Amino acid sequence: MKIIQSYVHRAGKCWLVSTIDRPSSSPYGPEWYYETLVWECSPEGHERGKLIGQGEDARGSIHEHLRIAKYLLATGEVPPPKEA
């Protein structure tokens, strides 16, 4: 299920940041978690392009989504993975 979706625009570039609620495949972790994916997209029509990044967060938290979107806006680059 989609939780939040953002379009980030910077210097003529566009990225789609999307966070979904999904089941975990790990028998040792939480049963569900939020997965955030980042795609390049066209600034004009928001057509999704190449998948360029991803992150995860605890269910109920959009911190990773916001961290990625803010980093893209500030630098134009996908952020490094967050520290465990």
C-alpha positions as CSV (number, residue, x, y, z in Angstrom):
1,M,0.0,0.0,0.0
2,K,1.3,3.4,-0.9
3,I,2.0,5.6,2.1
4,I,3.5,8.8,0.7
5,Q,4.8,9.9,-2.8
6,S,6.9,13.0,-3.5
7,Y,8.3,14.6,-6.6
8,V,11.6,16.4,-6.0
9,H,12.8,19.0,-8.6
10,R,16.3,20.5,-8.6
11,A,18.2,22.2,-11.4
12,G,16.0,20.8,-14.2
13,K,16.1,17.3,-12.8
14,C,13.2,15.4,-11.2
15,W,13.0,12.4,-8.9
16,L,10.0,10.4,-7.7
17,V,10.3,9.2,-4.0
18,S,7.7,6.7,-3.1
19,T,7.2,4.9,0.2
20,I,5.1,1.8,0.5
21,D,4.0,-0.5,3.4
22,R,5.1,-4.0,2.6
23,P,5.6,-7.4,4.3
24,S,9.1,-8.4,5.3
25,S,10.7,-11.6,3.8
26,S,13.0,-12.0,6.8
27,P,11.9,-14.4,9.5
28,Y,14.0,-12.4,12.1
29,G,12.8,-8.8,11.5
30,P,9.4,-7.1,11.8
31,E,6.5,-8.6,9.9
32,W,5.9,-5.3,8.0
33,Y,8.1,-2.3,7.2
34,Y,8.1,0.8,5.0
35,E,10.2,0.6,1.9
36,T,11.2,3.9,0.1
37,L,12.2,3.7,-3.6
38,V,13.7,6.6,-5.7
39,W,13.4,6.8,-9.5
40,E,14.6,9.4,-12.0
41,C,11.6,10.9,-13.7
42,S,10.8,13.4,-16.5
43,P,10.2,17.0,-15.2
44,E,7.4,17.5,-17.7
45,G,5.2,14.4,-17.4
46,H,6.5,12.7,-14.4
47,E,7.2,9.5,-16.3
48,R,9.1,7.2,-14.1
49,G,12.6,6.2,-15.3
50,K,15.5,4.3,-13.8
51,L,15.4,3.1,-10.2
52,I,18.4,4.8,-8.5
53,G,17.9,4.3,-4.8
54,Q,16.1,2.8,-1.9
55,G,15.7,2.8,1.9
56,E,13.6,1.3,4.6
57,D,12.1,2.4,7.9
58,A,10.0,1.1,10.7
59,R,6.3,0.8,9.9
60,G,4.6,4.0,10.8
61,S,7.6,6.3,10.2
62,I,8.3,8.4,7.1
63,H,11.7,9.7,8.4
64,E,13.6,7.8,5.6
65,H,11.3,9.2,2.9
66,L,11.9,12.7,4.2
67,R,15.7,12.2,4.6
68,I,16.0,11.1,1.0
69,A,13.8,13.9,-0.4
70,K,15.7,16.6,1.5
71,Y,19.1,15.2,0.4
72,L,18.0,15.1,-3.2
73,L,16.7,18.7,-3.0
74,A,19.9,19.9,-1.3
75,T,22.5,18.0,-3.4
76,G,20.9,16.5,-6.5
77,E,22.3,13.2,-5.5
78,V,20.8,10.1,-3.8
79,P,22.0,10.0,-0.2
80,P,24.2,7.2,1.1
81,P,22.4,4.5,3.1
82,K,21.5,5.5,6.6
83,E,23.6,4.1,9.4
84,A,22.2,1.0,11.1
